[in-house]
C-alpha cells in the first residue's frame, strides 16, 4: 500500500538547514516510508496517530491519517521531542 506524503513548511525549512548527506539519507528513508511504512517506525506514546521514523541520530515525526503521511517535524533525536 502506497501512502501520500506531505511535509509542512517548518519541516521543509529544517531539512534545508541540514547537511546535504543527511538530507539525502532522510529523503531516501521518507521514500521507503511511502511504501508500506518501511523503516524503523514506532508509534509515539499517548497519541492516536503520531509516529516517528528513526534515521540514525535524526527523527522524522509524522501523523498518519488514512493513506496520508503528514511530516510535521525533522531534527536531532536530542532536541526533537521537546
C-alpha positions in Angstrom: 0.0 0.0 0.0 1.4 3.3 -1.0 1.0 6.5 1.1 0.9 10.1 0.0 3.4 12.3 1.8 3.0 15.9 2.7 5.7 18.0 4.5 4.9 21.1 6.5 6.8 24.3 5.7 8.5 24.2 9.1 9.8 20.7 8.4 11.0 21.7 4.9 12.9 24.6 6.4 14.6 22.4 8.9 15.5 19.9 6.2 17.1 22.7 4.1 19.3 23.7 7.0 20.8 20.2 7.4 23.9 18.9 5.6 23.5 17.5 2.2 24.3 13.9 3.1 21.8 13.9 6.0 19.1 15.4 3.7 19.7 12.7 1.1 19.5 9.9 3.7 16.3 11.3 5.3 14.8 11.7 1.8 15.6 8.1 1.0 14.0 6.9 4.2 10.9 9.0 3.6 10.7 7.3 0.1 10.8 3.9 1.8 8.2 5.1 4.3 5.8 5.7 1.5 5.8 2.0 0.6 4.1 0.1 3.5 5.6 2.3 6.2 9.1 0.8 5.7 11.9 1.7 8.1 12.2 2.0 11.8 8.8 3.4 12.6 7.2 3.5 16.1 4.0 4.9 17.4 4.5 7.8 19.9 3.2 7.1 23.4 0.0 8.9 24.3 -1.1 9.7 20.8 -3.6 8.1 18.4 -2.0 8.7 15.1 1.5 10.2 15.7 4.6 8.2 14.8 8.4 8.7 14.5 10.8 7.4 11.8 14.4 6.8 13.1 17.2 7.9 10.7 20.4 7.4 12.6 20.6 10.3 15.1 17.7 12.1 13.5 14.0 11.6 13.8 11.1 12.4 11.4 7.8 12.9 13.3 4.6 12.4 11.3 0.9 11.9 11.6 -0.8 9.1 9.8 -4.3 9.8 8.5 -5.7 7.0 6.3 -3.3 6.9 3.3 -1.7 10.3 4.0 1.5 10.9 5.9 1.9 14.4 7.2 5.5 15.1 8.3 5.5 17.9 10.8 9.0 17.8 12.4 12.5 16.7 11.5 15.5 17.1 13.8 18.2 15.6 16.0 16.9 13.0 18.4 18.1 15.0 21.4 16.0 18.1 20.5 13.0 16.8 18.5 10.7 15.7 21.4 10.9 19.0 23.3 
